[in-house]
C-alpha cells in the first residue's frame, strides 16, 4: 500500500519579494503553489497511491475568492477518477474561511470535523485514519490527547496540525509532546504546521513533510511531500518527493581573495553560472550574502544599492531569466589588523572600540529603553509579518556588525580622499 502525506499547501499564497521586479516571470511566481500541488497529485497518480493526506493549511489566511476552492475541487475530481481518496484537516490558516465550507468537494474528499476527533475506516485496506480540524484559527489546547485509541488489526494513522513542544519558531497552535504521539499506539503520524521537513521518530513514524513550495526567503531549499509505502508485513518506508516550482536559496560569496568590487562581481558570475546547472530549468529565487575580510570591503559598502543592482544584472545575464535575486547582503569586513585599529586615536579607532564593547554583551543592548521604545512603535506588519523585525540580542548583534562595516567603509573612504 502506498499513500501521500503533504501539508501546508497554502494554495494561491503570493511569493513575497519577487513579483515587483520589472520583467519578473509573474505567471510562474503567481501560480507556484498550484503547480507544486499538481506535482503532489501527479505523484499520487503515477505511484498508484491509495489515498492522499493533507495535514492542514490547504488554503491561506484571507481567502477571498472561490477560484482557489474551484481549482482544488477540479484537482480532487482528477484523483476521484483515479480511485484515490483524500483525507483533509483544516489548520490555523484555513479554519476561519467561510468559502471552503460553502463549496462542497467531490465525494472522494473526507474532511475531519472540528468539534471532536473523527476516524475514517477503509476496511479493504485495513486502515484507520484519525484526525480533527481546527474550529478557529487559534487552537491552544492539546488536540492529540483526545485522539482515540488505535483500532486493533488496522494500520492506524494520526493526522494533526500542531506545534510540537520545542519547535519554537512557529505559533504554538494545538501544542503536544512527542511522548503523547509515541504513546498513542498509531503506526504513522501525518503532521502539519511546521514548514521544514522533519522526521521526529521512526517507531512510530512521526513526520512533518514541510510545505510543498517556499513562499519567501526564509523557506529555503527544496520542498517536498512524503511518499509512504507500507509492506504486507507492516514495515514502513518513506521517500521525499520534490515539489518546489520556484525554490529559494541563500548563496554565500567569499570575497576574501578579492582586491576590488569588480573581482567580487566576476566571482559572483562564476558562482551563478555553476548554480544554473542545479536549477533544473526552474525559476530560482536567490538571497546573496557577500562575506570575508577583503580589500574590496570599502568599495562594496560605500554603495550597497549599486552592489545589489550589479548582482541582479549578472543574474539576468547568465541565468537566462531563471535566476532572480531577491536580496543582497554585504557582510564583509575590512582586510585590516583590528588590533591596530583599536589603538588609533581617531573616529575609526573610537568606532572599533565602541563596537568591541557592545560585542561583548549584546544582551545588554536589548534592555536599553530606546530599543524597547523602537520595538513598541513598530507597525504590526513589520513587527509581526512574515519576516518580523525583533530587536533581540541576536538581531542587534547582527546589526552591530553591519553598522561597524558600513561606518568603517565610509570613514576609510573619506580618509583616502
N, C-alpha and C positions, 0 to 999 in steps of 0.2 A: 504494500500500500504506500502511495505517495500523497503528500499534501503540501501546500504552500502556506507559509506564515509570513505575513507582511504587517506593517503598522505605519502610522503617521504619514499617510499618503498626502494629506493637505492639498487636495485637488484644487487647481487653479490659483494657488497662492503665488504672488509675484516673486520673481527672483530679485532680491534687492541689490541695488548698486550697479546695474549693468545697462538697463534699457535706456537710460538718459544719454548714453554716448551717441554722438552722431554716427550713423552708419551701422549701428549695432544690429545684430540679427534678431530683431524684435520678435519675430514669429517663433523662432526656436526657444527664446527666453520665456515668452508668454505661455507656450504650450509644453514646457519641460515636464511639469508634474503629470500631465496627461500622457505624454509619450512614455514616461517612466512607468506609469501604471499599466500601460499597454504591454510593456516588456514583461511585467509580472504575469499578466494574463497569457501572453504568448508562451511563457514557460509552463504555466498550468496546462495549457492545451497540448503542447509538444511532449511534455513528460507524462501525459495522461494521468494527471493528479486527480484524486477522488474528490478533493474539496480544497477550498481556499479559506484561510482565516485572516481577518482584518482586525487587528487588536487596537482599535480606536483611532480617532482623529483622521477619519476618511476625508473630511472637509476641513476648511479653515474657519477661524473666527470671522464673523461678519459676512457670511454667505448671503448675498442679496438677490441672486438670480436663480431661476430654475435650471439654467443652462448646465451648471455643474452636475445637478442631480440627473438631468436627462442624459448627459454623457455617461454617467455611472450606470444608469439603467440600461442603456444601449450595450455597454460592455458586459453587463450581467446576463443579458439575453444571449450574448455570444457564448458565455460559459454554460448557460442552460442548454443550448443546442449541442454542446459537447458533453453533456451529462455531468457537469461539475457543480456541486453545491457550494454555497458561500455562507460563512458564519461571521457575523459582524457585531462588534460592540461599539458604542459611541463613547468618545473620550471627552476631555475637558473642552476641546476646541469646537466640536460639533454637537455637544449636548443641548445647547440652547437654541439651535436653529429650528424654526417652525417649518421651513420649506421642506426639509428632508422628511418631516412627519406627515406632510400633506400629499406627497407623491409616492405611491407605493411601488416598491421594486418588483421585479419578476419573482415567481414563486420559488425559485431555487435559492433565494436570499433569505437567510434566517437571522433576524435581528434580536439580540438578547434584550429582555425587558430591563427597566431601570429601578424598579421598586424592590427587587429581591433577586438573588441568583436564580438562574434557569439552566436546565440541562436539555440538550438536544441529543437524541439517540439515533444511531444508524445501526440497526440490527444486522443488516447484511455484512457490514464491515466490522461489527462488534466494537464500535467507537462511541464513547460518551464525551460530549463537549460541554463544559460548564463555563458560564460567564455571566457578567452583569454590566449593563451600560451605565454611564453616568446620567443621573437625573438632572443635574445642574453643572455648570462649568467648574465649580469649586467643591469637590468632594474631599473632605478631610478625614473621613472615617476609614478604617481598615476593611475594605470590602472582602478581601480574601478570607478573613476569619470566618465569614458566614457561608463560604462556598461549601457545597455538600460533600459528604464522604464519597470516595471512589466507588464505582459500580463494579462489583466482582465479575470477572470474566470479560471485561471490556477494556479497551485501550482508553485511558482517561486523559483528557486534555483540559487544562485550565486556561481561559482567555481573560486577560486582566490588563487594564490600563492603570499603571501605578508608578509612583516614585519609590523605588525600593530603598530601604534605610541605608544611608551612607552615600547616596548619589545626590549630592547637594546642589549641583549646577542646574537642576530642574525644579520647577514648582512642586511643592510637596503635596501632590494630589493622591488620594487613595493609598496612603503610605502603608507599607507592610514590611515584614522582615523576611530574610532569606529562609530562616528556620521555619516560619509559618508555611511557606510554599513547599519546602522539603518534606515537612511532616504531614502534608495533606494526603499523600499517597497517590498522586497523579503520576503518569509517566512523562508528561510533557507540559511545560508552562509556556504559553504563547503570550509574551508581554509586549506592551507598547508604552509610549510616552517619552522614553529616552532615545535621542536621535543618533547615537553612535552604537554600532553593533557590539554586543557583549554576550558572551556565553558564561553565565554566572555559576552554572553547575551542570554536570553531565549525568548525575544519578540522583534525582531525575534531571532531565534536561530542563534548564530554566534559561530562556533566551530572549534578549532584546535584539531584533533584527536591525534596528535603526530605521531612519526614514529612507524612502526609496529615491529621493532627489534632494541634494543640498539646496537650501533656499537663500543662503547668504554666506559670507566669507568665513564664518565660524563653523559651518557644517562642511568640513573639507573631506577630500578623498572620495574614493569610490563608494557608492551607496548600494544597498542590496536588499533582497528578500531571502527567505530561507526555503530551500527545497528539502523536505524531511522525508526520509524513506524508513519505513518500519517493516522488518522482515517477518516471516511467518512465525519465528520464534520470539518475536517481540523486541529484538535488538534495534537500535535507532542509529541512523547516521544523518548528518545534516550537511548541506552544501550551500554556501552563499551564492546567489545568482545576481550578478552585477546589473544594476538598473539605471544608473546615472545617465542622463541625457546631456546635461551641462554640469560636469564635475567642477568643483572648486579646489584649487591647490595653492599652498603658500610655498614660494620658492625663495631660497636664500642665495644671494650672490656675495661671495667673499672677495672683497676689494683689497685685501691686504697687500697684494703684489702689484697694485695699480699706482701709477705715478700721477695720472690725470683723470678727469671725468671721462674723456674720450676712451681711455683704456677700459674704464668700467663699462661703458656702453658696448664696446666690442666684446667684452666678456659676457655681457648680458645677451648679446646677439647669439653667440655660440651656445649659451645655455638654452635659450629658447628654441634654437634650431634642433637641439637634441631632444627637447621636451616634445616637439611637434610629432615625433615618431610614436609617442606614447598616448596621444590624444584619441587614437582610433577614429580619426576623421569626425570628431565631435567638437562643437564649440566648447572651449575650456576657459573658465574664469580664473584669473590669477591675482594673487597678492604677492608683491615682490618686496623683499627685505634685503637691503644692501648693508653689509656688515664688514667689520675688520678695522684694524689700525692701519690707516692708509694715508699716503701723501696727498691723495685726492680728496681728503676729508673736507678741507676748507671750501674747495670749489663745489663739491656736492651739496654742502649745507648752505652755501651762500644763496642758492636759488632752487629751492626744493620743487617749485612748480615746473621749472624747466626740466628737472630730472624726471618728473612724472610724465611730462609730455614726450620727452625723448624715449622713455620706456614704451609708451603707447605706440609711438611711431615705429619703433623697432619691431614690436609685436605685430603690428599691422603688416609690416613689410615681409617678415619671414614666416608669419603664421597663416598666410593665405586666408585671412578672415576667420580663422579658428581660435586664435588666442586673443582674449580680451582682458586687459589689465584693469582691475577694479581699484587697486590701491598700491601705492609705492611708499615704502617707509625707509628713509635713510637713517641707519643706526650705526654709522661708522664712528670711529674715534681718531683723533689726530695721531699721526705717527711721530710722537714726541716722548720725551722722558718726563713722566708725570712728577717724579721726584724733583726734577729741575723746576718745573712749573710751580710746584708748591712753595719753592723758596723765592720766587720772583716777587718783588715789592712793587707791583703794578696791578691794574684791574684784572689781568689774566691770572696772576697768582692768587688774587683775592677770591675770584670765582672758583678756582680749583680747590682752595681751602674750604670755602663755604660748602661746596658740593661734597667734599670729603667728609665733613662733619655730619651733613644730612644723611649721607650714605650709610653711616654707622648705625643710625637709628631711625629708619623711615617710619616706623610705627608712631613715633612721637609727632610727626608732621600731621598725621590724620586727626590728632587731638586738638590741633590749632583751631581757635574759634573761627578764623577766617575760612578755613576749609569746610567746617561744619555749615557755615552760612552759605557758602557756594553750593554745597550739596543740596541744601534745603530750597534754594532758589532755582534749581534746575527744572526746566519744563518736564512734564511727565514723559513725553516722547523721547527725551534724552536720558532721563534717569531710569526709565523702566522699559525702554524699547527693546528691539531685537538685540542690539549691542549696547547695553546700558553703560553709561559712564559712572563708575563708582569711585569716589575719592578715598580709596582704602590704601593701606601700606603698599600693596603690590602695584597698583596703578600709579601711585605717587612716586614709587621708586623708579618706574619706567619713565615717568615724566621728568624726573630729576636728571636722568641720563640724557634724555633728548634735549632738555634745556641747556645742559652743560655743552653738549656737542654743538648746538646752534650758536650759543654765545661765544664759544671759543672760535668757531668758524668766522663769525662776524668780526670779532676783535683781532684775530690774526690777519684777516683780510685788510682791515684798516691799518694794522701795523706794517703791512707790506707796501702800503702806498708811499 
